[in-house]
Amino acid sequence: MIGFIGLGNMGSGMARSLMRNGKKLIILDTNKAVVDEFKAEGCEVAEHPSDIAAASRHIITMLPRTAHVNEVYTGSSGILKTIQRGTLCIDCSTIDRHMSTTLAKLVREHNAEFMDAPVSGGIEHAKEGTLKIMVGAESEQVFERAKEEVLSKMAKKVYHVGKVGDGQAVKVCNMMVAGINALALSEAMNLGIEMGIDPVVLNKSINTSTGYSYISKSANPVPGVHPKAPASNEYKDGFTVSLMARDLSHAQIASTDCHAATPLGSLTHQIYTILAQNPEYSSKDFTSIYQFLINKKK
């Protein structure tokens, strides 16, 4: 039995990947409609995180914010209240790395293991079980156990990137690149279109040149360029602006802590923070930054 806490856009896909691979789940989420769906599909339902910990020795958390993860573990009905010896706790959320190391220490005091395992790939990859997972684990043995028993059922590639907390470090660096790429491609596409270039032709040219990136390949921000991209679906069902602002915030905190210069990361963070405060954009996919640029010129 695997405990799964957090059945949002990403978590739902990940949980169903586990189910397709024959895993039994006990689940918890604040969205009753989603919980009812999973119950109808054969999952057990818990009322509190402590119920999850009492029922399972494999626990996955996939939650939006650092505070949510902290509450799930340390709250009055949290995981630590009933955690069993030998339990493997896998946090797939993107949170502050200091929280990951703090929780790892608390979990070890209960003779259990904690690892941070943030994911990359988006909603479609979560649904397909083809995510990339960046794992911070204290030993290769613990990593291999998690990979074999759980993570390989949700992901195409699983990397051991270092000790606990290093998964979060790699994730925020990756997301800083993604945010900068989305902004750079949005500006370039807007410029090319203003010069009269067909956006499909422009993107194909970029994809065979040095401007190529995952964003240009699979998530071009201009509607119609990629039929399956969020941009072609009114920027729905993607990685939201507010979550990108969160990840870029974590990157900037790390930049300050490490005294590492990230001027492009800082600028991109500022722009996404502005978008996240705008209800027109906050829940849209982060590639809607293109829409923000073209609306600014109107």
C-alpha positions as a Markdown table, in Angstrom:
| # | Residue | x | y | z |
|---|---|---|---|---|
| 1 | Met | 0.0 | 0.0 | 0.0 |
| 2 | Ile | 1.3 | 3.4 | -1.0 |
| 3 | Gly | 0.1 | 6.6 | 0.7 |
| 4 | Phe | -0.4 | 9.5 | -1.7 |
| 5 | Ile | -1.1 | 13.0 | -0.4 |
| 6 | Gly | -1.9 | 15.7 | -2.9 |
| 7 | Leu | -4.0 | 14.9 | -6.0 |
| 8 | Gly | -3.7 | 18.1 | -8.0 |
| 9 | Asn | -3.0 | 18.3 | -11.7 |
| 10 | Met | 0.4 | 16.6 | -11.3 |
| 11 | Gly | -0.4 | 14.4 | -8.4 |
| 12 | Ser | -3.4 | 12.9 | -10.0 |
| 13 | Gly | -1.4 | 11.7 | -13.0 |
| 14 | Met | 1.4 | 10.4 | -10.9 |
| 15 | Ala | -1.1 | 8.5 | -8.6 |
| 16 | Arg | -2.8 | 6.9 | -11.6 |
| 17 | Ser | 0.6 | 5.9 | -13.0 |
| 18 | Leu | 1.2 | 4.0 | -9.8 |
| 19 | Met | -2.2 | 2.4 | -10.1 |
| 20 | Arg | -1.6 | 1.3 | -13.7 |
| 21 | Asn | 1.5 | -0.5 | -12.4 |
| 22 | Gly | -0.5 | -2.5 | -9.9 |
| 23 | Lys | 0.0 | -0.4 | -6.8 |
| 24 | Lys | -2.7 | 0.0 | -4.2 |
| 25 | Leu | -3.2 | 3.5 | -2.9 |
| 26 | Ile | -4.5 | 5.2 | 0.2 |
| 27 | Ile | -5.1 | 8.8 | -0.7 |
| 28 | Leu | -5.7 | 12.2 | 0.8 |
| 29 | Asp | -6.6 | 15.6 | -0.8 |
| 30 | Thr | -8.7 | 18.6 | 0.1 |
| 31 | Asn | -10.6 | 18.4 | -3.2 |
| 32 | Lys | -13.6 | 16.1 | -2.4 |
| 33 | Ala | -14.5 | 15.6 | -6.0 |
| 34 | Val | -11.1 | 14.3 | -6.9 |
| 35 | Val | -11.1 | 12.1 | -3.8 |
| 36 | Asp | -14.4 | 10.6 | -4.8 |
| 37 | Glu | -13.0 | 9.8 | -8.3 |
| 38 | Phe | -10.1 | 7.9 | -6.8 |
| 39 | Lys | -12.3 | 6.2 | -4.3 |
| 40 | Ala | -14.5 | 5.0 | -7.2 |
| 41 | Glu | -11.3 | 3.7 | -8.9 |
| 42 | Gly | -10.6 | 1.5 | -5.9 |
| 43 | Cys | -8.4 | 3.6 | -3.6 |
| 44 | Glu | -8.7 | 3.8 | 0.1 |
| 45 | Val | -9.4 | 7.3 | 1.5 |
| 46 | Ala | -7.7 | 8.8 | 4.6 |
| 47 | Glu | -9.0 | 11.6 | 6.7 |
| 48 | His | -5.6 | 12.8 | 8.0 |
| 49 | Pro | -2.0 | 12.4 | 7.1 |
| 50 | Ser | -1.5 | 10.4 | 10.3 |
| 51 | Asp | -4.0 | 7.8 | 8.8 |
| 52 | Ile | -1.8 | 7.6 | 5.8 |
| 53 | Ala | 1.3 | 7.0 | 7.9 |
| 54 | Ala | -0.4 | 4.3 | 10.0 |
| 55 | Ala | -1.5 | 2.4 | 6.9 |
| 56 | Ser | 1.6 | 2.6 | 4.7 |
| 57 | Arg | 5.3 | 2.4 | 4.7 |
| 58 | His | 5.6 | 4.2 | 1.4 |
| 59 | Ile | 4.4 | 7.8 | 1.5 |
| 60 | Ile | 4.4 | 10.3 | -1.4 |
| 61 | Thr | 3.6 | 14.0 | -1.0 |
| 62 | Met | 2.9 | 16.3 | -3.9 |
| 63 | Leu | 1.8 | 19.6 | -2.5 |
| 64 | Pro | 1.9 | 23.2 | -3.8 |
| 65 | Arg | 3.9 | 25.0 | -1.1 |
| 66 | Thr | 6.5 | 24.6 | 1.6 |
| 67 | Ala | 4.0 | 25.4 | 4.3 |
| 68 | His | 1.6 | 22.6 | 3.1 |
| 69 | Val | 4.4 | 20.0 | 3.3 |
| 70 | Asn | 5.4 | 21.1 | 6.7 |
| 71 | Glu | 1.8 | 20.9 | 8.0 |
| 72 | Val | 1.3 | 17.5 | 6.5 |
| 73 | Tyr | 4.4 | 16.2 | 8.3 |
| 74 | Thr | 4.4 | 18.1 | 11.6 |
| 75 | Gly | 0.8 | 19.1 | 12.2 |
| 76 | Ser | -1.4 | 17.9 | 15.0 |
| 77 | Ser | -2.6 | 15.0 | 12.7 |
| 78 | Gly | 0.6 | 14.8 | 10.7 |
| 79 | Ile | 2.7 | 12.0 | 9.3 |
| 80 | Leu | 5.2 | 12.1 | 12.2 |
| 81 | Lys | 2.4 | 11.2 | 14.7 |
| 82 | Thr | 2.1 | 7.7 | 13.5 |
| 83 | Ile | 5.0 | 7.1 | 11.1 |
| 84 | Gln | 6.3 | 3.5 | 11.2 |
| 85 | Arg | 9.9 | 2.3 | 11.5 |
| 86 | Gly | 11.4 | 1.9 | 8.0 |
| 87 | Thr | 8.8 | 4.0 | 6.2 |
| 88 | Leu | 10.1 | 5.6 | 3.0 |
| 89 | Cys | 8.9 | 9.2 | 2.7 |
| 90 | Ile | 9.2 | 10.7 | -0.8 |
| 91 | Asp | 8.3 | 14.4 | -1.2 |
| 92 | Cys | 7.8 | 15.2 | -4.8 |
| 93 | Ser | 6.7 | 18.8 | -4.1 |
| 94 | Thr | 8.9 | 21.8 | -5.0 |
| 95 | Ile | 9.7 | 23.5 | -1.7 |
| 96 | Asp | 12.4 | 25.3 | 0.1 |
| 97 | Arg | 15.4 | 23.0 | 0.4 |
| 98 | His | 16.0 | 23.9 | 4.0 |
| 99 | Met | 12.5 | 22.5 | 4.8 |
| 100 | Ser | 13.6 | 19.3 | 3.1 |
| 101 | Thr | 16.7 | 18.9 | 5.2 |
| 102 | Thr | 14.7 | 19.8 | 8.4 |
| 103 | Leu | 12.0 | 17.2 | 7.6 |
| 104 | Ala | 14.7 | 14.6 | 6.8 |
| 105 | Lys | 16.2 | 15.0 | 10.3 |
| 106 | Leu | 12.8 | 14.7 | 11.9 |
| 107 | Val | 11.9 | 11.6 | 9.9 |
| 108 | Arg | 15.2 | 9.9 | 10.7 |
| 109 | Glu | 14.5 | 10.5 | 14.4 |
| 110 | His | 11.6 | 8.1 | 13.9 |
| 111 | Asn | 13.8 | 5.5 | 12.2 |
| 112 | Ala | 12.4 | 6.2 | 8.8 |
| 113 | Glu | 13.8 | 7.7 | 5.6 |
| 114 | Phe | 13.0 | 11.0 | 3.8 |
| 115 | Met | 14.0 | 12.1 | 0.4 |
| 116 | Asp | 13.2 | 15.1 | -1.8 |
| 117 | Ala | 12.2 | 14.1 | -5.3 |
| 118 | Pro | 10.8 | 17.0 | -7.3 |
| 119 | Val | 9.6 | 16.3 | -10.8 |
| 120 | Ser | 9.9 | 17.8 | -14.2 |
| 121 | Gly | 7.8 | 17.2 | -17.4 |
| 122 | Gly | 4.4 | 18.7 | -16.9 |
| 123 | Ile | 0.8 | 17.3 | -16.7 |
| 124 | Glu | 0.9 | 15.2 | -19.8 |
| 125 | His | 4.1 | 13.4 | -18.7 |
| 126 | Ala | 2.6 | 12.9 | -15.3 |
| 127 | Lys | -0.4 | 11.2 | -16.9 |
| 128 | Glu | 1.8 | 9.1 | -19.1 |
| 129 | Gly | 4.2 | 8.1 | -16.4 |
| 130 | Thr | 7.2 | 9.6 | -18.2 |
| 131 | Leu | 8.3 | 12.3 | -15.8 |
| 132 | Lys | 11.9 | 13.1 | -14.9 |
| 133 | Ile | 12.6 | 12.9 | -11.2 |
| 134 | Met | 15.5 | 14.6 | -9.4 |
| 135 | Val | 16.2 | 12.8 | -6.1 |
| 136 | Gly | 18.1 | 13.9 | -3.1 |
| 137 | Ala | 18.7 | 10.9 | -0.8 |
| 138 | Glu | 21.3 | 10.2 | 1.9 |
| 139 | Ser | 22.5 | 7.0 | 0.4 |
| 140 | Glu | 22.5 | 5.1 | -2.9 |
| 141 | Gln | 20.8 | 2.2 | -1.2 |
| 142 | Val | 17.8 | 4.3 | -0.1 |
| 143 | Phe | 17.7 | 5.9 | -3.6 |
| 144 | Glu | 17.7 | 2.5 | -5.3 |
| 145 | Arg | 14.9 | 1.2 | -3.0 |
| 146 | Ala | 12.7 | 4.2 | -3.8 |
| 147 | Lys | 13.5 | 4.0 | -7.5 |
| 148 | Glu | 12.7 | 0.3 | -7.8 |
| 149 | Glu | 9.6 | 0.3 | -5.5 |
| 150 | Val | 7.9 | 3.6 | -6.4 |
| 151 | Leu | 9.6 | 6.2 | -8.6 |
| 152 | Ser | 10.2 | 4.1 | -11.7 |
| 153 | Lys | 6.4 | 3.5 | -11.9 |
| 154 | Met | 5.9 | 7.3 | -12.4 |
| 155 | Ala | 8.9 | 8.4 | -14.4 |
| 156 | Lys | 10.9 | 7.8 | -17.5 |
| 157 | Lys | 14.1 | 8.9 | -15.9 |
| 158 | Val | 15.1 | 9.0 | -12.2 |
| 159 | Tyr | 18.3 | 10.7 | -11.2 |
| 160 | His | 20.2 | 10.5 | -7.8 |
| 161 | Val | 21.5 | 14.1 | -7.7 |
| 162 | Gly | 23.0 | 14.1 | -4.2 |
| 163 | Lys | 22.0 | 14.3 | -0.6 |
| 164 | Val | 18.6 | 15.4 | 0.8 |
| 165 | Gly | 17.9 | 19.0 | -0.4 |
| 166 | Asp | 19.9 | 18.6 | -3.6 |
| 167 | Gly | 16.8 | 17.5 | -5.5 |
| 168 | Gln | 15.3 | 20.9 | -4.7 |
| 169 | Ala | 18.5 | 22.7 | -5.7 |
| 170 | Val | 18.5 | 21.0 | -9.1 |
| 171 | Lys | 14.8 | 21.6 | -9.6 |
| 172 | Val | 14.9 | 25.3 | -9.0 |
| 173 | Cys | 17.9 | 25.7 | -11.3 |
| 174 | Asn | 16.0 | 23.8 | -14.0 |
| 175 | Met | 12.9 | 26.0 | -13.5 |
| 176 | Met | 15.0 | 29.2 | -13.6 |
| 177 | Val | 16.2 | 28.1 | -17.1 |
| 178 | Ala | 12.6 | 27.2 | -18.1 |
| 179 | Gly | 11.3 | 30.6 | -17.0 |
| 180 | Ile | 14.0 | 32.5 | -18.8 |
| 181 | Asn | 13.5 | 30.3 | -21.9 |
| 182 | Ala | 9.8 | 31.0 | -21.9 |
| 183 | Leu | 10.4 | 34.8 | -21.6 |
| 184 | Ala | 13.1 | 34.8 | -24.3 |
| 185 | Leu | 11.1 | 32.7 | -26.7 |
| 186 | Ser | 8.0 | 34.8 | -26.2 |
| 187 | Glu | 10.0 | 38.0 | -27.0 |
| 188 | Ala | 11.6 | 36.4 | -30.1 |
| 189 | Met | 8.2 | 35.1 | -31.4 |
| 190 | Asn | 6.6 | 38.4 | -30.9 |
| 191 | Leu | 9.5 | 40.2 | -32.7 |
| 192 | Gly | 9.4 | 37.7 | -35.6 |
| 193 | Ile | 5.6 | 38.0 | -36.0 |
| 194 | Glu | 5.9 | 41.8 | -35.9 |
| 195 | Met | 8.4 | 41.5 | -38.7 |
| 196 | Gly | 5.9 | 39.5 | -40.8 |
| 197 | Ile | 7.3 | 36.0 | -40.2 |
| 198 | Asp | 4.8 | 33.1 | -40.0 |
| 199 | Pro | 5.1 | 31.8 | -36.4 |
| 200 | Val | 5.1 | 28.2 | -37.4 |
| 201 | Val | 8.0 | 28.8 | -39.8 |
| 202 | Leu | 9.8 | 30.9 | -37.2 |
| 203 | Asn | 9.5 | 28.1 | -34.6 |
| 204 | Lys | 10.7 | 25.4 | -37.0 |
| 205 | Ser | 13.7 | 27.6 | -37.8 |
| 206 | Ile | 14.5 | 28.1 | -34.1 |
| 207 | Asn | 14.2 | 24.4 | -33.5 |
| 208 | Thr | 16.9 | 23.6 | -36.1 |
| 209 | Ser | 19.1 | 26.4 | -34.9 |
| 210 | Thr | 20.9 | 27.5 | -31.7 |
| 211 | Gly | 17.8 | 28.9 | -30.1 |
| 212 | Tyr | 16.3 | 25.5 | -29.6 |
| 213 | Ser | 14.9 | 24.5 | -26.2 |
| 214 | Tyr | 12.2 | 22.3 | -24.7 |
| 215 | Ile | 9.9 | 25.3 | -24.8 |
| 216 | Ser | 10.3 | 25.8 | -28.5 |
| 217 | Lys | 10.0 | 22.1 | -29.2 |
| 218 | Ser | 7.0 | 21.2 | -27.1 |
| 219 | Ala | 5.4 | 24.3 | -25.5 |
| 220 | Asn | 5.7 | 27.3 | -27.9 |
| 221 | Pro | 3.8 | 30.2 | -26.3 |
| 222 | Val | 2.1 | 31.3 | -29.5 |
| 223 | Pro | -1.4 | 29.8 | -29.9 |
| 224 | Gly | -1.6 | 27.4 | -32.9 |
| 225 | Val | 2.1 | 26.6 | -33.2 |
| 226 | His | 1.8 | 23.4 | -31.2 |
| 227 | Pro | -1.7 | 22.0 | -31.2 |
| 228 | Lys | -1.1 | 20.2 | -27.9 |
| 229 | Ala | 0.6 | 23.0 | -26.1 |
| 230 | Pro | -1.2 | 25.0 | -23.4 |
| 231 | Ala | -1.1 | 28.0 | -25.6 |
| 232 | Ser | -3.4 | 26.3 | -28.1 |
| 233 | Asn | -5.8 | 25.5 | -25.3 |
| 234 | Glu | -6.2 | 29.1 | -23.9 |
| 235 | Tyr | -3.2 | 28.4 | -21.7 |
| 236 | Lys | -5.1 | 25.8 | -19.6 |
| 237 | Asp | -3.9 | 22.6 | -17.9 |
| 238 | Gly | -0.3 | 23.6 | -17.6 |
| 239 | Phe | 2.3 | 24.6 | -15.1 |
| 240 | Thr | 0.8 | 27.8 | -13.8 |
| 241 | Val | 2.2 | 31.3 | -13.6 |
| 242 | Ser | 1.8 | 31.3 | -9.8 |
| 243 | Leu | 3.8 | 28.1 | -9.5 |
| 244 | Met | 6.5 | 29.4 | -11.8 |
| 245 | Ala | 6.7 | 32.6 | -9.6 |
| 246 | Arg | 7.1 | 30.3 | -6.6 |
| 247 | Asp | 9.9 | 28.3 | -8.1 |
| 248 | Leu | 11.7 | 31.4 | -9.3 |
| 249 | Ser | 11.4 | 32.8 | -5.8 |
| 250 | His | 13.1 | 29.7 | -4.4 |
| 251 | Ala | 15.9 | 30.2 | -6.9 |
| 252 | Gln | 16.3 | 33.8 | -5.8 |
| 253 | Ile | 16.5 | 32.8 | -2.2 |
| 254 | Ala | 19.2 | 30.3 | -3.0 |
| 255 | Ser | 21.0 | 32.9 | -5.1 |
| 256 | Thr | 21.1 | 35.2 | -2.1 |
| 257 | Asp | 22.2 | 32.4 | 0.3 |
| 258 | Cys | 25.0 | 31.4 | -2.1 |
| 259 | His | 26.0 | 34.8 | -3.2 |
| 260 | Ala | 25.6 | 33.6 | -6.8 |
| 261 | Ala | 24.7 | 36.2 | -9.4 |
| 262 | Thr | 21.5 | 35.5 | -11.3 |
| 263 | Pro | 20.5 | 38.7 | -13.1 |
| 264 | Leu | 18.4 | 37.1 | -15.7 |
| 265 | Gly | 16.8 | 34.8 | -13.1 |
| 266 | Ser | 16.0 | 37.9 | -11.0 |
| 267 | Leu | 14.4 | 39.8 | -13.8 |
| 268 | Thr | 12.4 | 36.8 | -14.9 |
| 269 | His | 11.3 | 36.3 | -11.3 |
| 270 | Gln | 10.1 | 39.9 | -11.1 |
| 271 | Ile | 8.0 | 39.6 | -14.3 |
| 272 | Tyr | 6.4 | 36.3 | -13.2 |
| 273 | Thr | 5.7 | 37.8 | -9.8 |
| 274 | Ile | 3.8 | 40.7 | -11.5 |
| 275 | Leu | 1.8 | 38.1 | -13.6 |
| 276 | Ala | 1.1 | 36.0 | -10.5 |
| 277 | Gln | -0.6 | 38.9 | -8.8 |
| 278 | Asn | -2.8 | 39.5 | -11.8 |
| 279 | Pro | -6.0 | 37.3 | -11.7 |
| 280 | Glu | -6.0 | 37.2 | -15.5 |
| 281 | Tyr | -2.8 | 35.3 | -15.6 |
| 282 | Ser | -2.1 | 33.6 | -12.2 |
| 283 | Ser | -3.8 | 30.3 | -13.0 |
| 284 | Lys | -2.8 | 30.2 | -16.7 |
| 285 | Asp | 0.2 | 28.2 | -18.0 |
| 286 | Phe | 3.5 | 30.0 | -17.5 |
| 287 | Thr | 3.9 | 30.4 | -21.3 |
| 288 | Ser | 1.1 | 32.9 | -21.2 |
| 289 | Ile | 3.8 | 35.4 | -20.6 |
| 290 | Tyr | 3.7 | 35.8 | -24.4 |
| 291 | Gln | 0.1 | 36.9 | -24.1 |
| 292 | Phe | 1.1 | 39.4 | -21.4 |
| 293 | Leu | 3.8 | 40.8 | -23.8 |
| 294 | Ile | 1.5 | 41.3 | -26.8 |
| 295 | Asn | -1.3 | 42.8 | -24.6 |
| 296 | Lys | 1.2 | 45.4 | -23.2 |
| 297 | Lys | 1.6 | 46.8 | -26.7 |
| 298 | Lys | -2.1 | 47.3 | -27.3 |
